[in-house]
Amino acid sequence: MADTFDSYTTAGAWDEMFERPGVVRPAYEAVFAALSPLDSLELRYRTDQMARAFTDRGVTFSYGGEERPFPLDLVPRLLDAVEWDRLSRGVRQRVLALEAFLADAYGAQRVFADGVVPYRLLYSSPHFHRAAHGIEPPNGVRIHVSGIDLVRDEEGRFRVLEDNVRVPSGVSYVIENRRVMTRTFPALFAEQAVRPVDEYPQRLLAALKASAPEDVTDPVVVVLTPGVANAAYFEHALLARLMGVQLVEGRDLVCSGNRVRMRTTRGESPVHVIYRRLDDDFLDPLHFRPDSLIGVPGIMAAAHAGNVTLANAVGNGIADDKLLYTYVPDLIRYYLAEEPLLPNVETIRPEEPGRLEEVLDRLDQLVLKPVDGAGGKGIVIGPRADRATLDRLAGQVRACPRGWIAQRPVALSTSPTLSRRGDGRDGLAPRHIDLRPFAVHDGSEVWLLPGGLTRVALGEGNLIVNSSQGGGSKDTWVLADGAPPNRAADERPGAAVTAVAAVAAVQKVIPRQSGPGSTPGGPPQEEAQQ
C-alpha cells in the first residue's frame, strides 16, 4: 500500500474503500491512486483550502458556541451505477408508500380501519394537524422533497434509518461540496465518470410549478424562510437564487380573500406555490401557535380554498414519527402490493403489549431513540451508556412508552477520513458515515439527486453523524454506467461531471449559518429534519 494508507486499519465495520486490509474496492481504485502520493501535510493543506472556500461563501455552522466552516472531508464516498439504481428504486418505493399513507391519514383513513396501523399512533402524534384535513393537493403530491436517511450495516447492506418528509435540509451542502471538490481534485473528476448534481434546483422548480393550483398557467413560486437566524438560511437563499424565485419571510406575504400575495415595490403580486422552510407550528398563527411572528395569518385558509400550494404539505410530520417508521414496510405491502426493497433497522416498539419489559431488561444492549428526536439529541446507545444514564432512561421509557423506539446497534459503515491521530499527527482513519438521498416528486415521477449528503462522525468510534454533535460530510459520487462496480454483500448479478456554474451566482457571504443537524437558538431551526 502507498504511504498515505500505510497506517489505515479497518474498524470492525463494513469499510467503503477496502474489501480487506490492502485490497481496494474496484470503484475506489482511481481515488486511491490519486490520494496515495499525498502526505499528511498535503492532505491537511487541501482540507484547509476547502474550509477557507466555505468560510468565504458563508457555509459555516455553530458548534459549541463557535462559528466554523462546514467540515468537508477530502475523501469522497462512491456508489456505482448498479448500487445507486437499487437504492433509487428503494427510496422511490418508500416515498410513494408515504405519499399514499398521508393521503389516507388526512382522508378516508383506510389503513387504520384495516388494522395495518393502530389509530392511537395517529391521534397521539403531535404532528397530526386537523387543520390539514380536507386539503387536496392539485397533483396529489404532499411530499415534494424528501430526505431518506440510510446506513450500511455490518454485511454491507443498506438499511433505512429514518424518514424526513417535513422540511428536510442539507441539499445545499451537496451542491457546495461538489463545487469545492471539483476545484480541489479537477484531474480526478476528469478521469472519473461522476454524475453531476447541478440539476437539482431546476428539478425542484419544475416539481413546485407542477403542484400549482389547476387554473394557474404561469405559477409564481417563492421560498418562505423564517429569516437569517435560521440554521438552514444559507440553503434557503441558495435554492431561491438557483431556481430564480423570490426568497420571502412571513412579513413579505399577505392573505386576503383566501389568496396569498407578495409585497413588492410595485405593489402586491399573486403567489401560487410556497416552498416553505419553517415548521407547521409557526406557519399560520390563526391555526397553530398564536405567538408566531414569522408565519402568515390566513395562509391555511388560502390552501383550503385551493388558491395556494404549500410544499411540503402541512401535517407531513406524522410520516416523520419514528414510531410510524416501524410500520413503513407494512405500508409498502398495503398500498403498493410490493415487498420493501430497503429494509428497516430491526426495531422494537415499547408501547406494544409485552414489549416494554423486554426493552427495559435489554437497555444496555439496544439503541433507544425518542420518536420525535432531532439532530441526534436524546439518543442513548445502551452498550456505551453508564448505569446512571440507563437508570434515568428506564424511568423515561416506562413513563411514556409511546415516545420511544428501540433498535439493535448497527455498526455503521466506515470510510477513510482525515483525522488527528493519537500521536498528534494527521492521517486517514475509519469514521462512521450515513447517507441522505434527496428525492423530488413532481406527481409523475420521483427523481433522486445522484448521491445525496454523506454525513460523517468525526470522532473515533462515534456513531452520531449530525453536525450538531460534531459531525461533517463527504462529497458523494455516483459513478455513471461503465464505471467499476462496488457491489454490496446483498447484491446479486443481474456523464462526465459538469461544473456547478449556477452556484457561482451566490457570492454573498452570510455571517450566521449552521450545517445539517445544528440547532442554534432562536426561531424553529428545521432541526427535526436533521
N, C-alpha and C positions, 0 to 999 in steps of 0.2 A: 504494500500500500504506500501511497505517497505520504510525505511528511505531515501534511495537514491532518490526515486521518489516522496517523500512527497511534495516537493515544485514545482514539474513539472506541468506546465499548458499548455494546447494546445494553438495554436496561431491563431485560426480562419481559419486554412487551414487543408487539409487532413493530419492527423498525421499517419506516417508509423507504429508506435508501438502501439498506443492506439486507439481503436474504439471510446471511450469517456473517460472522466476522470475516472481513476481507473479500466478500463476494457482493458486488454491487448489483442491484436490480437493473434489468435492461433499460428501463425508462430513464434511469438516472445516470447512465454512463457518460453522456455529454456534460452534465452538470458536475459530476465527479472529476472528469478530466479538466474542466475549467477551474475548479476550486483547488485542486491538489497542489498546483505550483505556488499558491499564495500562502505566505507565512502568516502568523498571528497578527503581526503589525499591519500587514496589508489588509487583512480581513477587518480589523478594527478601524482602519482608516476609511475603508469603503462604507462601513456601517455608520461611522460618524458623518460622512458626507451625506448619506441618506437622511440622517437625523436633522442635519442643517437644512436640507431641502424642505423637510416637513415644517421646521420652525419658520422658515421664510414664508411659507404658504399658510401658516396658522393652523396646521394639522397637529395640534397638541391636546393633551388631556391632563386632568388634575389627579395626582396620586399622592396621598399623604400630605395634602396641602401645598404640593409643589407642582408648578406647571411644567410639563415635559413634552418633548416631541413624541408622537405616537410610535412605539417601538416596532420597527420592521426588521426582521431577521433577513440576512442576505442569502440564506439557503432556501430556495423555493420548494414548494410542495407540488409534486407532479401526479397527475392522473392520466392514464392512457385513454384512448378513444373507446375501447371496449368497456372499461370500468365506468367511464363517465356516462355512456349510454345506459348502463344498468342503473346507475344512481339516478339519472334523469327520469327514467321510467318509474322508478320507485317514488321519487318526490312528486311527480305529476299525479300518480295514483293517490297519494296521501292528500294532496291539495284538493283533488276532485271529491274525495270522500268527506273532507272537512267542509267543503262548499255545500254538499248535499245535507250534511248534518245541520249547518247553520240555517239553511232554508227551511228545514224540517222543524228545528227548535223554535224558530220565530213564525212558524206556520202551523201545519197540521199536527206536529209532534207525534208522528207515527212511531219513531224509533223508541219512544218511551212507552207508548201503549203496547208495543210488541215485546217489551221486556228486554230489549238489547242493552239499553242504558237506563238506570233507575231514575225516576222522576226527581228523587231527592238531590241528585247531582245538579240538575238544572236550577232548582229553586234555592239551593244553598250556595250557589255561586254568586259572588258579589259582582260579577261581570255580565250577568243576565239582566238586560235592561228592557223592561216592559215598554219603555218609550220607543224602542226599535221595532216592536211588534207591528206588523202591517206594512212596513216599508218594503216595497218590491223593487229591487234594482232593475233598471231598464233592460240590461242584457243578462240578468241573473247572476252577476258577479258580486260577491261580498268580499272575497279575498283577492284584491287586485295585486298586492305584493305580499309575499310570504318568505320567511326565513326558517328553514327546517334544519335544526342542529343535528349533525351526525357525528358519530365516533366510530373508530375501527377497533374491534376487540382483540383479544389475545390471539385469535386464529386468523386475523386479517379480514374479518367480515364486518361490513358497515352495519351499524345499528342506529336507529333514531333515538336521540337523547331527549329532545323536546320540540314542540311546535311553536312558532311565533307568527301569529296572523293578525295581530292588532296593528302596531306601528313598528315593524322590525327595522332596525337600523344597522349600519355597518357597511352598506354598499359603497359609500364614498371612499372608504379605505381600500376597497378592492380596486377602484379606479385610480386612486392616488398611488397605491402600492405598485401598480403596473407602470404608471408613468415614471416613477423613480427607478424601478428595476430596469426598464429599457435603456435608461441613461447610464446605469451603473454597469450593466453587462450587455452592451449593444452587440458584440460579436456572438455571444451565446444565443441571443434571440435570432440572429441571422441564420444560425445553424439549426435551431430547433423550430419545428412546426407547431407553434403555440397559438391556440385560438384567442382572438382578441376579446376585450371586454368593453370596448367603447360603444357597442351597440345598445347598451342598457338604457341610456336616457331616452332615446327615440322609441325603443320598445315600450318603456313606461308611458311616455306621452301618448303613443298610439292606443294603449290599453285604457288610459284615462279618458281619451276622447271617445273611445268606443262605448264607454259607460254613461255618456251624456244622456239627458232626457231625450225621448224619442223624437220630439218635434223640433230639435235643435240641429241645424245643418252645419254650423260653424261654431262649435262649442269653445267657450273661454275657460281655460284651466288655470288654477292658481295653486300654489303650495302654501298651506297655512302653518305657521310656526309659532310657538309660544314666545319666541324672542331670542335675543343674543345670549341670554344667560343659560339657555337650554344646552344640555350635554351634546346634542346632535345638531346644533345650529349650523356648523360647518357643512354638514351633509344637506341640510335644507337649502342653504344658499347655493351649494354646488349643483344640486339637481335642478333647482329653478333656473339657473343660468344655462345649464346644458340643454334643458328642454326648451328654453326660450320663453318661459312663462314668468308671471309676477310672483314674487315672494311677499306674502302679506302676513300681518298679525291681525288678531281679532278686532282691533280698533280700526282697521282699514276696511272692514266689511260692515254692511248694514242690511238688515232684513226688514222688509215691509211688503204687505200684500202677499205673504208666503213666497217671496222671491228674494234672492241674495244679490246685492250689488256691491261693487268695489268703488271706494272713494278715489278719485284721480284729480289731477289738476284741471281736467276738462269736465269735471262733474262726475256723476255716478255712472258706472257701466255695468252691465249684467255679468254674472258669474254662473257657470253651469256645472262645473266639476271642481271639487275641492279635495286636493290630496292633503289630508290633514295629518299633522305630525304632533298632535297633542292628545292626551288621554281623554277617554269618554267623559270622565267626571268633570273635566274643565271645559268641555266643548260648548255647552249651552246652559247658562245659569238659570234659565227658565225651567229646565227639566232635570238638571243634575245639581252640582254644587252651586248654591246661590251666591257664594262669595267669590266665585271665579271672576277675575278681572281680565283674563286672556281669551275668553270664549266669545261667542257671537250669539246674543239673545235672539231667539226665533229661528235659528238655523235648523232645528229638528222639525219645526212646522213646515219649513220650505222643503225638507227632504220627504216628509209625509205627503206633501202635495205633489211630489214628483217634479219639482222645478229645479232641484239641485241634487247632484250625486255626491255623497261623502265616501271617500276612499282612504283607507279601508273602512268598511261599514261599521257603524256603531253597534256594539254588542258582540263583536267577534271574540271578545275576551273569554267567553265560555269555552271556545275551542282551544284557548291557550292554557286552560286549567290543567295542571299536571295530573289531576285525577281523571279527566277525560282522556288524556294521553294514553292511559292504560286500556281504554276501550277502542282506540282507533283501529287496531286490526279487525275487531268485530264490525266496526263501521264500514270498512272496506268490503268485507264479505256481505254485509247487509245491503249497502247501496250499490255497489259495483259488481257483486257476484264474482269477485276475484279473490285470490289468495294474496296476502301482502307480499310485496317484493322486497321491502326493507323491514326487518323485524325490529321490535322494541327491545330495550334492555329489560331483562327479567325483573318484574315489579310485583310487589305485594301491596294490597290496599288494606291498611289497618282498620278502616271503617267497616269492613265486611265481617259478618259474624264468625267468631273463632280465629280471626287473623291477628287481632290486636295483641293477644298474649304471645302469639308466635313471634311477632315483631319485637315486643318488649324483651323476650327471652334471648333474642339474637341481635340486640342493638350493637354489640361490639363486632358483628360480622357483616353489617349492612350499611348502606348509604341512605340516610334519611334526608328528604327534601320537603320543604314547605310547598304546598301546591300552588301558592301564589308568590313564590320567591322570585327574586330577580338579581342579576349581576353576581350570582354565586353566593349571595347572602343567605344565611340560615342553614346552609347545607352542613351536615355533620357526617364525616366519614368515620364510621364506627371503629374500624381496625386501627385508626390513628388517634382516636379521642381518648382523653383521660377519664377516670372514673367519675369525677365531679361533673364533667360535661355530659357523660352518658346518663347520670342520675337526673340532671336537670332536663335532659331531652326526654327521658321516660315520663316525667311529670307533664311535659308539654304534649306529648303524643297521647297520653292517657286522657288528658283534659279535652282534647279535640282531635280524635282520630281522623275526622274528615279533612283536616288541614295538612295531612302528611301522606307521602308515599314512601315506600322502602324498596331499594334496589340492591342487587348484588354489586359489589365493587367491580368495576371494569378497568383493567389496566389499559388506558387509552394508548393508542399507537404513539410512537416517538419519532422524532425527526432530528437530524443533526442541527444544532443551534449554537451560535456563538455565545459563549458563556465565560464567566470568570471562574477559573479552576481553584482548587484548594491552595495551590502554590502562589496564587495571586496573578497568574498569567492567563491571558485569553486563550481559548481553544474551543473546538467543536465538541459538544456533549449532547446526549439524547435528552430531549424535552418533550413532554406530552402535548398533543395537539388535538383539535377537533375541526369540524368543517361546517360552515353555514352557507349552503347554496341559496341563492335568491331566485324566486320564481315569480313571473309576471303573467297574470291571467287576463286575457282580453275578451273572454266569452267564447272564443272559438278554439283557442289552444292555450296551454300552459307552457310558457317559454322559460328556460333556465339560462341564467347568465353563466357562461362557461367558466367553471371554477368556483367562485364564491370566496368567502372570507375564511381563511385558515387562522385560527387563534392558537397561540402557544403559551403554555405555562412556563415562565422563565425561571422559576425556582426549581432546584433539583428535587425530583420526586413529587412536585406539586401537581395536583390533578385539576385545579381550578384555573381555567384559561382566561377568565374575564379580566379586562384591563383594570377594572376597579380593584382587583386582587393582585395587581402587579403583572398581568399578562401582556403579551404583544401579539404580533401577527406575522404571517408569511404570505408572499405572493403565491397564488395557486395557479399552476399551469395545467391546462387541459390540452393534451397533445392531439393533433389532428390525425385523421386516418393515415396509416402507413408508418406512424411513429412506433418505436419499440414498445411492446406490451409490458404491463406491470400488473400481472394477474394476481388477484387476491385469492386466499385459500378456498373461498366458497364459489369461485367462478368455474365454469365448465367450458370446454372448447365450443364451440358453437359457430391551414391558411396562414399562411405566414402571418406573424403578428403585425398589426398596424399601429402607428403612433396614436396616442390618445390626444389628437390635436385639439378637440373641443375643450379639454380641460385647461389648456393654456389661457383661455379667456378669463379664468378665475385667478386673478393676480392679487386680489385684495387680501391682506393679512388680517385675520380676525383674531383679536387678542385673547379670547376666552373660549377654549374648546375642550372637549373631552372625547375620549375614544369609546368604542363599544364596551359597555359594562360599567362605565364610570357613573358616579352619582353625586355631583356637586349639589350644594344647597340651592334653594330657590323653588321655582315652579316645577311642575311634573317634568321628569327628565327622560322619558321614554325608557327608563331603566328596566321596566318589566319585560322588554323585548331583548335584553342584552344577554 
